[in-house]
Amino acid sequence: MWRRAPGADDGRVTEIIAGPSMSPLEILVLSSAVALVTARWLPPAARPRPTVVAGALFVLSAFALGLTGVRWQLLPVLAGAGCALPFACLPLLRRRAGRPAWRARWWPALPGSVACLGLIAAGPVAAWAFPVPVFPEPTGDFAVGTRVVQWTDPLRPETFTADPGDRRTVVVQLWYPARKSPDGVRRAQYLGRTAEEARTVSEALARGAGLPGFLIDGVPRARSRAVFGAPVADGGGRFPLVLFSPGSSGVRTQNTAWAEELASHGYVVAALDHPYDSAAVVLSDGRTITTATRSSGDADEDAKLAVGWTAVRAADLRFVLDRLTGEAAQGPQSGQGPDGSAGPLAGRLDTGRVAVAGHSMGGAAALQAARQDHRFAAVVDLDGFPHGPSRPALDRPALALTQEVTAETDPRYLTRLTEALDANTATSYRLTVPGTAHLAFTDGPLYLPPVPTIVGSLGRTRSPRIVAGATLAFLDAVLRGGWDGRNGPGDPAEALRAYGELGAHRPATGR
């Protein structure tokens, strides 16, 4: 959970507290395994009772864990305790049978105990490195609901298939301000509508990253903070809208913590799956479409391919806005219709206040969509290289959040991004967030190993908090404060400086 330290009221992130990386049952298995091994070193008279209690607790908790599902991180714990169990229990059984108690001498028993404890210790280390993600509790005034819709564009052929009758279909997940649900209500599955979909997407993400699927088997077990189908919040009028495109081979749920935080502050976030680009897209008819966009290995060729993929994503974003704009004109409906309508959100969407955002290639798509469609009033690029044409020039406020620049950073990145921001006829900002890496702008820090080159050095939940906080500061100024990117009231510069190193690109003065 995110918690603000006493006196921290200036918007800066100060203290972040994350949940444990092991469940209570897993902790019980771990504790009883440690007790079982260490009981061997108690004085003979004091040894029997602790051994029996530790052994019984271990067997019972391991059995219960087997019923609920064993994560691979617990296998070394089970192996270490399993090796120690016969040596701990055999002397007690011999004594109970009236036979002379046998006990290994200390010098061979010591390395055996150390080896067992080493195996057991590997469990919590692995669980810490690859945890079941614990999503931060949103800080806004609203609870968060979510629903998934699927739309097909009858006017646009699917360019990734050879079937001339195939039409472009997108899957969209909406996070929105909701009424507070009763205590104990089941939260939304992460990565999918069902456990099966979550496993499918998790395995596809692992394959895309070149990882064995079991390494992140905790991810599809996670629950976010939203509630599927929760009633829309009362009052509040119509809510501003933010469309989101994920990174290359990313999925619509990859920024769930970010989306939930925005929704808790009164925004509706619509995140897209881009079929044949996202790692895995499960359609309503049960089909799973995996990514068909792959690197050629040649930098120049990949750049050309990225331009085409970005154009498809930008068209997806414009199509989704078309659908949402049409539904915004309707009154609230009782639920999701057979056509994939947004249900009770229809009539609650303020499509006169719309932003477009994206991560990585999704950020490039957001920039292109904003150039092509003036309905987008603001752009947020989360560490995305600006692929595609730079004309027409962008003419609305933009915020680009970037990771720390290192020797490994593509030297073309900042040059291209600076050119794009300098050409904007409205004020743009580049916010460099210290301690971040590329995946720090996603949910990655919640469940990936805390390796600085992968997810940065800000910890499990601090990165999502900073990214969401900076996004909110910018969107509040543009969509709620009426700031149009010119020199006038509502400029978010001061608020943004709380989150990193800020550079302003103003049309009158350049950078």
C-alpha positions in Angstrom: 0.0 0.0 0.0 1.1 3.6 -0.6 1.3 5.6 2.5 2.3 9.2 2.8 4.7 10.0 5.7 3.5 12.5 8.2 3.8 16.1 7.0 4.3 15.1 3.3 1.8 17.3 1.7 3.8 18.7 -1.2 3.1 15.9 -3.7 6.5 14.3 -3.3 6.7 10.5 -2.7 8.2 9.9 0.7 7.4 6.5 2.2 6.1 3.5 0.3 5.1 0.3 2.1 4.6 -2.9 0.0 2.9 -6.1 1.0 4.8 -9.4 1.9 6.1 -11.6 -0.9 4.8 -14.8 0.7 1.3 -15.8 1.8 0.6 -16.7 5.5 0.4 -20.3 4.5 3.8 -20.1 2.8 5.3 -18.4 5.8 3.9 -21.2 8.0 5.6 -23.8 5.8 8.8 -21.8 5.9 8.8 -21.3 9.7 8.0 -25.0 10.4 10.8 -26.1 8.0 13.3 -23.9 9.8 12.1 -25.2 13.2 12.4 -28.8 12.0 16.0 -28.4 11.0 17.1 -26.4 14.1 15.4 -28.8 16.5 18.2 -31.3 15.9 20.5 -29.0 17.8 18.5 -28.7 21.0 19.6 -30.7 24.1 18.4 -34.3 23.9 15.8 -33.9 26.7 14.3 -30.8 25.1 14.3 -32.1 21.5 11.3 -34.5 21.1 8.4 -32.0 21.6 9.7 -29.2 19.3 10.5 -31.9 16.7 7.0 -33.4 16.8 5.3 -30.0 16.7 7.5 -28.6 13.9 7.2 -31.9 11.9 3.4 -31.9 12.3 3.0 -28.3 11.3 5.3 -28.8 8.3 3.4 -31.8 7.0 -0.1 -30.2 7.5 0.9 -26.8 6.0 2.6 -28.5 3.1 -0.5 -30.6 2.4 -2.7 -27.5 2.6 -0.3 -25.7 0.3 -0.5 -28.6 -2.2 -4.3 -28.1 -2.3 -4.1 -24.4 -2.9 -1.2 -24.6 -5.4 2.5 -24.7 -4.8 4.6 -21.9 -6.3 8.0 -22.9 -7.6 9.6 -20.6 -5.1 8.5 -23.0 -2.3 10.1 -26.1 -3.9 13.5 -25.6 -2.3 11.8 -25.0 1.1 9.9 -28.3 0.7 13.1 -30.1 -0.5 15.2 -28.8 2.4 12.6 -29.8 5.0 11.9 -33.1 3.3 15.6 -34.0 3.6 15.7 -33.1 7.3 12.4 -34.8 8.2 13.6 -38.4 8.3 16.7 -37.5 10.3 14.6 -35.5 12.7 11.9 -38.1 13.2 13.8 -41.4 13.0 15.4 -41.1 16.4 12.0 -40.4 18.0 10.4 -43.4 16.3 13.2 -45.7 17.5 12.9 -44.4 21.0 9.1 -44.9 21.0 9.6 -48.5 19.8 12.1 -49.2 22.7 15.1 -49.4 20.4 18.3 -47.5 21.1 18.1 -43.9 19.8 20.4 -43.3 16.9 21.9 -39.8 16.3 24.4 -38.8 13.7 27.6 -37.3 15.0 27.7 -33.5 15.0 30.4 -33.2 12.3 28.4 -34.9 9.5 25.1 -33.5 10.8 26.4 -29.9 10.7 27.0 -29.6 6.9 23.7 -31.5 6.4 21.8 -29.0 8.5 23.5 -26.1 6.8 22.6 -27.5 3.4 19.0 -27.9 4.4 18.8 -24.4 5.8 20.4 -23.1 2.5 17.7 -24.8 0.5 15.0 -23.4 2.8 16.5 -19.9 2.6 16.5 -20.0 -1.2 12.7 -20.1 -1.0 12.0 -16.6 0.5 14.8 -15.1 -1.7 13.1 -16.5 -4.8 9.7 -15.3 -3.6 11.2 -11.8 -3.0 12.7 -11.7 -6.5 9.6 -13.1 -8.2 6.6 -12.3 -5.9 2.9 -12.4 -6.5 2.4 -8.7 -7.2 0.6 -6.7 -4.5 -1.1 -3.7 -6.1 -0.9 -0.4 -4.3 -4.2 0.9 -3.0 -5.3 3.9 -5.1 -5.1 7.3 -3.2 -8.1 9.1 -4.8 -11.5 9.6 -3.5 -13.2 7.0 -5.7 -13.2 3.3 -5.6 -12.3 1.7 -9.0 -14.3 -0.5 -11.3 -13.3 -2.2 -14.5 -14.9 -3.9 -17.5 -13.7 -5.3 -20.8 -15.2 -4.7 -24.2 -14.4 -5.9 -27.7 -15.0 -3.9 -30.9 -14.5 -4.6 -34.6 -14.0 -1.8 -37.1 -16.1 -2.7 -40.2 -14.2 -0.2 -42.3 -10.7 -1.3 -41.6 -9.2 -4.6 -42.9 -6.8 -6.5 -40.7 -3.4 -6.0 -42.2 -1.7 -8.8 -40.3 -3.7 -11.5 -42.0 -4.2 -12.5 -45.6 -8.0 -12.9 -45.3 -9.6 -10.1 -47.2 -12.7 -10.4 -45.1 -10.9 -10.0 -41.8 -11.6 -6.8 -40.0 -9.5 -5.1 -37.4 -10.7 -6.0 -33.8 -9.4 -4.5 -30.6 -10.0 -5.5 -27.0 -10.3 -2.6 -24.5 -10.2 -2.6 -20.7 -11.9 0.3 -18.9 -11.0 1.5 -15.4 -13.5 4.0 -14.0 -14.6 5.8 -10.8 -17.0 3.4 -9.0 -19.1 3.2 -5.9 -17.4 1.5 -3.0 -17.9 -2.2 -3.0 -18.8 -4.2 0.2 -15.8 -5.4 2.3 -14.5 -8.8 1.1 -15.7 -8.4 -2.5 -13.5 -10.3 -4.9 -11.1 -8.0 -6.8 -10.4 -8.2 -10.5 -8.0 -10.8 -11.8 -4.7 -9.3 -13.0 -3.8 -9.9 -16.7 -7.3 -11.2 -17.7 -11.0 -11.6 -17.1 -10.5 -15.2 -15.9 -7.6 -17.2 -14.4 -7.2 -19.1 -17.7 -6.8 -15.9 -19.6 -4.4 -14.5 -17.0 -2.2 -17.7 -17.4 -2.3 -17.5 -21.2 -1.2 -13.8 -21.1 1.5 -14.5 -18.5 3.0 -17.3 -20.5 3.0 -15.2 -23.6 4.7 -12.3 -21.8 7.3 -14.7 -20.4 8.0 -16.2 -23.9 8.4 -12.7 -25.3 11.0 -11.8 -22.7 12.8 -15.1 -23.3 12.0 -16.4 -19.8 10.6 -19.8 -18.7 7.0 -19.3 -17.9 7.3 -20.7 -14.4 9.5 -17.8 -13.3 6.5 -15.4 -13.2 3.8 -17.9 -12.3 2.9 -15.7 -9.4 1.7 -12.9 -11.7 -1.5 -14.6 -12.9 -2.4 -15.3 -9.3 -2.5 -11.5 -8.5 -5.6 -9.5 -7.9 -5.7 -5.7 -8.6 -7.7 -3.1 -6.6 -10.5 -2.8 -9.1 -13.8 -4.7 -9.1 -15.2 -6.1 -12.3 -18.5 -4.6 -13.2 -18.7 -2.3 -10.1 -21.5 0.3 -10.4 -20.3 3.7 -11.7 -19.7 6.3 -9.0 -22.7 8.5 -8.2 -22.4 12.2 -9.0 -19.3 13.7 -10.4 -20.9 14.4 -13.8 -19.0 13.2 -16.8 -15.4 11.9 -16.4 -12.4 12.9 -18.5 -11.1 10.1 -20.7 -7.5 8.8 -21.1 -6.8 6.3 -23.9 -3.7 4.1 -23.4 -1.5 2.0 -25.7 0.9 -0.5 -24.2 4.5 -1.1 -25.3 5.7 -3.5 -28.0 4.4 -6.9 -27.2 2.8 -5.4 -24.1 -0.8 -6.0 -23.1 -3.7 -3.8 -22.0 -3.2 -4.6 -18.3 0.6 -3.8 -18.2 -0.1 -0.4 -16.5 -2.9 -1.5 -14.2 -1.6 0.3 -11.1 -1.3 3.5 -13.1 -4.8 3.1 -14.5 -6.3 2.4 -11.1 -4.7 5.5 -9.6 -6.0 7.7 -12.4 -9.5 6.2 -12.1 -9.5 6.8 -8.3 -9.0 10.5 -9.1 -12.0 10.7 -11.4 -10.7 9.6 -14.8 -11.8 6.8 -17.1 -8.9 4.9 -18.6 -9.3 2.9 -21.7 -6.3 0.6 -22.4 -6.0 -1.3 -25.6 -4.8 -4.7 -26.7 -3.5 -4.5 -30.2 -4.0 -8.0 -31.8 -0.9 -9.4 -33.6 1.2 -6.8 -31.6 0.3 -7.5 -28.0 1.9 -10.6 -26.5 -1.5 -12.4 -26.4 -5.1 -11.2 -27.0 -7.9 -13.5 -25.9 -11.0 -12.7 -28.0 -14.6 -13.2 -26.9 -14.9 -16.3 -29.2 -12.1 -18.0 -27.3 -9.4 -17.5 -29.9 -6.0 -16.3 -28.7 -4.0 -14.1 -31.0 -0.2 -13.9 -30.3 2.3 -11.3 -31.5 3.4 -11.2 -35.1 5.6 -8.2 -34.8 9.2 -9.3 -34.4 12.6 -7.7 -34.8 14.4 -8.3 -38.0 17.8 -7.8 -36.3 18.6 -4.9 -38.6 18.2 -1.5 -36.9 17.2 0.4 -40.1 14.7 -2.3 -41.1 13.3 -2.4 -37.6 12.8 1.4 -37.7 10.8 1.1 -40.9 8.7 -1.8 -39.4 8.1 0.3 -36.2 6.7 3.1 -38.3 4.1 0.8 -39.8 3.2 -0.8 -36.4 2.9 2.6 -34.8 0.5 3.7 -37.6 -1.8 0.7 -36.9 -1.8 1.4 -33.2 -2.6 5.1 -33.8 -5.6 4.0 -36.0 -6.7 1.7 -33.2 -6.7 4.6 -30.7 -8.7 6.8 -33.0 -11.2 4.0 -33.6 -11.7 3.4 -29.9 -12.3 7.1 -29.4 -14.9 7.0 -32.1 -16.7 4.2 -30.3 -16.5 5.9 -26.9 -17.6 9.2 -28.4 -20.7 7.5 -29.8 -21.5 5.9 -26.5 -21.0 9.1 -24.6 -23.9 10.6 -26.4 -26.2 7.8 -25.2 -27.8 7.5 -21.8 -26.6 5.0 -19.2 -27.5 1.4 -20.0 -28.2 -1.5 -17.7 -25.1 -3.5 -18.6 -22.7 -4.5 -21.4 -24.7 -5.2 -24.5 -24.1 -7.9 -27.1 -22.3 -5.4 -29.2 -19.7 -4.8 -26.6 -21.1 -1.5 -25.3 -19.5 0.3 -22.4 -22.7 -0.3 -20.4 -23.4 2.1 -17.6 -20.4 4.2 -18.6 -22.3 5.4 -21.6 -23.5 8.9 -20.8 -20.8 9.4 -18.2 -17.8 9.9 -20.5 -16.6 13.5 -21.2 -15.2 13.1 -24.7 -14.6 16.8 -24.8 -11.7 16.2 -22.4 -9.6 13.4 -23.8 -5.9 12.6 -23.4 -3.9 9.9 -25.2 -1.0 8.0 -23.5 1.2 5.1 -24.1 4.4 3.3 -23.0 7.3 2.7 -25.3 5.9 2.0 -28.8 2.5 3.0 -27.3 4.0 6.4 -26.5 5.0 6.8 -30.2 1.4 5.8 -31.2 0.0 8.3 -28.7 2.0 11.1 -30.3 0.9 10.0 -33.8 -2.7 9.8 -32.8 -2.6 13.3 -31.3 -1.1 14.7 -34.5 -3.9 13.1 -36.6 -6.9 13.7 -34.3 -7.6 17.0 -32.7 -10.0 15.4 -30.2 -7.0 14.5 -28.1 -6.3 17.5 -26.0 -3.1 16.2 -24.3 -0.4 13.5 -24.8 1.6 11.5 -22.3 4.5 9.5 -23.6 6.0 7.0 -21.1 9.5 6.5 -22.3 8.6 6.0 -25.9 10.8 6.5 -28.9 8.9 8.8 -31.4 8.5 6.5 -34.4 6.8 7.8 -37.5 6.5 11.1 -39.3 7.1 14.3 -37.4 4.6 16.3 -39.5 2.1 17.8 -39.0 3.6 19.3 -35.9 2.0 18.5 -32.6 -0.2 21.4 -31.4 -1.3 20.4 -27.9 0.4 20.0 -24.5 2.6 16.9 -24.2 4.4 15.3 -21.3 7.3 12.8 -22.0 8.5 10.8 -19.0 11.9 9.3 -19.6 14.3 7.0 -17.8 17.7 8.0 -16.7 20.0 8.3 -19.7 23.0 6.0 -19.5 25.7 4.8 -21.9 23.4 2.0 -23.0 20.6 4.4 -24.1 20.0 4.6 -27.8 21.8 7.8 -28.8 19.0 8.6 -31.3 16.3 8.5 -28.6 16.8 11.9 -26.9 17.7 13.6 -30.2 14.5 12.4 -31.8 12.3 13.1 -28.7 13.8 16.6 -28.4 13.0 17.3 -32.0 9.5 16.2 -31.6 8.9 18.3 -28.5 10.7 21.4 -29.9 8.4 21.3 -33.0 5.3 21.3 -30.8 3.3 24.6 -31.1 2.2 24.1 -27.5 4.4 23.7 -24.4 5.8 20.3 -23.9 7.7 18.8 -21.0 10.3 16.1 -20.7 10.5 14.7 -17.2 13.5 12.5 -16.4 12.7 10.4 -13.4 15.9 9.5 -11.5 16.3 5.8 -10.6 14.1 4.5 -13.3 14.6 2.0 -16.2 12.3 1.3 -19.2 10.0 -1.1 -17.4 9.7 1.2 -14.3 6.9 2.9 -16.3 4.8 -0.2 -16.2 3.7 -2.7 -13.5 7.0 -4.5 -13.9 8.5 -3.3 -10.6 5.7 -5.0 -8.7 6.8 -8.5 -9.8 10.1 -8.5 -11.6 13.5 -8.9 -9.8 14.6 -5.5 -8.4 17.5 -5.3 -10.8 18.3 -1.6 -11.6 18.9 -2.2 -15.3 15.4 -3.8 -15.6 13.1 -1.9 -13.3 15.2 0.9 -11.9 16.2 1.4 -8.3 13.1 3.0 -6.7 11.6 -0.2 -5.2 8.5 -2.2 -5.8 5.8 0.5 -5.6 7.6 3.8 -5.8 7.9 3.8 -9.5 4.2 3.3 -10.3 3.4 6.0 -7.7 5.7 8.6 -9.3 4.6 7.8 -12.9 0.9 8.1 -11.9 1.5 11.2 -9.8 3.3 13.1 -12.6 0.6 12.0 -15.1 -2.1 13.3 -12.8 -0.4 16.6 -12.3 -0.2 17.1 -16.0 -3.7 15.9 -16.9 -5.3 17.9 -14.1 -3.8 21.0 -15.5 -4.8 20.3 -19.1 -8.2 18.5 -18.8 -9.4 20.1 -15.6 -7.6 23.3 -15.2 -8.1 24.5 -18.8 -4.3 25.0 -19.4 -3.8 25.0 -23.2 0.0 24.8 -23.3 0.6 28.5 -23.5 2.1 30.8 -21.0 -0.8 31.3 -18.6 -2.5 30.1 -15.4 -2.5 26.4 -14.7 1.0 25.6 -16.0 1.9 22.2 -14.3 5.7 22.9 -14.3 6.0 23.4 -10.5 4.0 20.3 -9.7 6.0 18.2 -12.2 9.3 19.2 -10.7 8.4 17.2 -7.6 8.8 14.0 -9.5 12.1 14.4 -11.4 14.3 16.6 -13.6 12.1 18.8 -15.7 12.9 20.4 -19.0 10.4 22.7 -20.7 10.0 23.0 -24.5 8.0 26.2 -25.1 7.1 27.3 -28.6 8.1 31.0 -28.0 11.6 30.3 -26.6 12.5 26.9 -27.7 13.6 24.6 -25.0 
